[in-house]
Amino acid sequence: MYSSLAAAIQDAESRGLRLSAVALEAESRDNGRSVADIRQVLGRALAVMRQAVARGSAGDLRSASGLVGGDAAKLREGPAGPLSGTPFREVLMRALAVQEVNAAMGVIVAAPTAGGAGVLPAVLTGLADAQGLDDERLIDALATAGLIGAIIAERASLSGAEGGCQAETGAAAGMAAGAAVEMLGGTPSQCGHAVALAQQGTLGLVCDPLGGLVELPCVFRNATGSAIALAAIEMALAGIEFAIPADEVIDTMGQIGREMDVRYRETAGGGLAATPTGRRLARERLYQLKKH
Amino acid sequence: MVSILDIIGPVMVGPSSSHTAGACRLGLLARNLVGGTPQKAHVELHGSFARTGEGHGTDKAIVGGFLGFRPDDDRLRTALEIAAGEGLAYTFSKTKLGEENEVHPNTVRITVERDGNTSVMLGSSLGAGRILVSEIDGYPVEVHANHDTIVLVAEDIRGSIARITTLLAEDGVNIATIRVSRRQRGGDAFMVIEVDEPPGDVVRDHIKELPWVRWAVTLDRLTS
């Protein structure tokens, strides 16, 4: 696998290929699996993603603690806002839906992690459905997202306990942005700018779940992370270039994560988890959990 | 080296890839060490595992792993209740296995016992469901479970590595990596061999029956 996005982009552009093609080639070479076999596994992941979107948008799920659930359905059926009827609202709805399934101990695809699992399905299937793109294009997009995620894992981290939420929903936003730009016809270079644009917007984001549960604010961070990915996609496809290369933005994310106080790395010791309301809700809800 | 399929996956029961799926895989590996569902298990949680494990279902996931459930198995949700029916007695405790910057925040020490055999394993959940087992029965190892892995303790005699690799080659098993460590010269040697294909029962038994092999176990590949 590539250890820098720059190397993958250069390889793809010099050979007139898309990032997904060089990603699948590298994966096949590394693991001795055929490209068709890898695509099949990605296709199964896509099917689970779609099931999670459908399951979560029904609106009848509640998390174990009862702290989250039912909000995706509000975006689907609730009062209109300025973005009603646009892919933007649909993407937000799908991000909440998948993450509500996750919080209810339902089946999702951890891509890159369970805590950030809403962003990729929301952004990729939301935009593909809006444009009428088929599943083959979505499978390519997942390969590109996987490439970006592998590079982030290698250079920084994909763990909230190590790097805060910037390493989970932040990384997911970068992966979704780069993958969607390819899916929508952008060049490999534009994918790189999309990754950088998305990740710069999530640098420093802390992981501060109430009571340590992957519920609040995680569910909503997936929606706002998706919104950042959409912003990056729109800017990159418009030809906007970000001056700091994606690899250096990723390295910065890793550095910030290493310097982040342990209270902000999934320990529920700081951030929203440590607010008076956060502490109270955690106390009440965890007590309720123990009674079960 | 990270695989695309590690990133786009695993398909799993929520809510946390490190605290639920990774924890389940660590439980599965511990189960492997004793060759089936343990009768007794003690789980010592460190760092973030200790602080937020309960909210993430880490206890259910590790016990589910002991029972042989995979990370995408719906039964993880009710693993603690199922364990009682399977004759598995487990205990959990919170501990500090080292300083924050020395030990991975999601680390666990697991002691499992089955039919009189006891095994102790130290493992970490690295994020995105990826795991690293760093110690088995006091020996430093490096098992990621991305390959089928053979772990064995042998007397430190000449030609032992050649004998093992020949047996595997004759069975058509290709070796991806091999690491050998020992506590002291002439002491037990610890081998961790990652292979591309699961070794067959015949070669597994053959390795176990070598007179200078004290203990051997095959850990299953745990990826999608």
Interface residues (C-beta under 8 A of the other chain):
Chain A: M1 A23 L24 E27 D30 N31 G32 I38 V41 L42 R44 A45 V48 S63 A64 S65 V101 N102 A103 A104 M105 G106 V107 I108 V109 A110 A111 P112 T113 A114 G115 A117 L120 L142 A143 A145 G146 L147 G149 A150 A153 E154 S157 L158 S159 G160 A161 E162 A167 M175 P209 G211 G212 L213 V214 E215 V262 R265 E266 T267 A268 G269 L286 L289
Chain B: M1 V2 S3 I4 L5 D6 I7 I8 G9 P10 V11 M12 V13 G14 P15 S16 S17 S18 H19 T20 A21 G47 S48 R51 T52 G53 E54 G55 H56 G57 D72 D74 L76 R77 E100 P105 N106 L126 G127 A128 G129 R130 D196 S224
